[in-house]
Amino acid sequence: MMISNIIKGENMQVFHIEADKLKYIDESPFRSEKELQKIIDSNLKRIFNLDLIKAQFPVGDLRIDTVAYDSNNKSFVLIEYKNNVNFSVIDQGYTYLNLLIANKAEFILLYREITGKELKKEDIDWSATRVLFISPEFTKYQVRAISVDLPIELIEIHRFFNDSIVLNRIETNKNVAVSATSSSFNSQIVKKVAREIKLYSEDYHLNKTSEKLKGIYQYLKDRIMGLGENIVVKPHKNYISFIASTNFVDIHVAKSKLKLWLNLKKGELNDPQHISRDVSTIGHWGNGEYNIDVKDEHNLEYLMNLIEQSYKKNS
């Protein structure tokens, strides 16, 4: 099975090369949400760098499809699988976020029971909690509904008859003026969730550093985004992620330097100039086992070569 992202677009076509000819591959729809869930849950670590905690977790009178844990951001991620388009991403998303906030102790206990690891309420960054909806299709109304900044992400998935799975992280236009909630949804729940869950921006990070480093970050960002059309920028509390199929470079913006982590295992990076540092045995924020500190414009072209290695590995 091949798992990969696809260039954003409404008309998705997959071809197989046969004697220099392109042969169209038909889509093989999922028979049920259960089948879809089984495939993704079995590959959560590879696709999203998340740890599977529990499938079909009942809380109160509701049942969450999948509870996952983001060890880098120290937060829970709730996943809902849909095999149809008849649902509200806003109403369901906020309902599940509110459910977690109101039942923090149950999620802590679940984590301990499943992993056998100690975890305290204060160890969790509850502000980084998010909900993923994974479905073969989203309507334009669902996509527009998350045009504002919300802790809700849409992931489109397609399966084809050559046993390929294609994932497309839906990017939304943040400039579209829409209401953050449906008129029927409980505004008190929205306010409660907003008090607990914080959304971070690039400006949140860049306001902490010098104009010189802002310029270096923008240069690197422009070069990184030019590596492929499937790249998404995702700011977190402690760093900014650049994501293809998963994070391939994370950047922490400090006052005097940029700290980069490349999502490669020890031994996977070709770095003849030895500007990277092995952090495989050291606690750190970003993904991967290589750290590079950037303080000035020196060697940025060479640095991009290292970042591109990580991009190719994680696309």
VENFENKA-V491475 format. One line per field, one symbol per residue. psi: psi as a letter, one per 40 degrees, with the letter a starting at -180 (. if undefined). A space follows every 10 residues. Layout:
BEGIN
psi = ???
END
This chain:
BEGIN
psi = hhhiiihhid hhhhihhhfe ihhhhiigih didddddddd defddddefi hhdhighhhb eihhdhhihh ddefiihhhh hheiegihdd dddddddddd defddddddd dddddeihhi deehgdeeii hhhhieiiid dddddfdihi fhihhhhiii eefihhhhhh hiheehhiie iideihdddd ddddddhhhi idddddeeai dddddddddd dddddediee hhhhhadeih ihhbdihdhh hhhideihhi hhgiiheehh gdefeihhfd ehhidiiieh hhhheaehfd dddddddddd dddf.
END
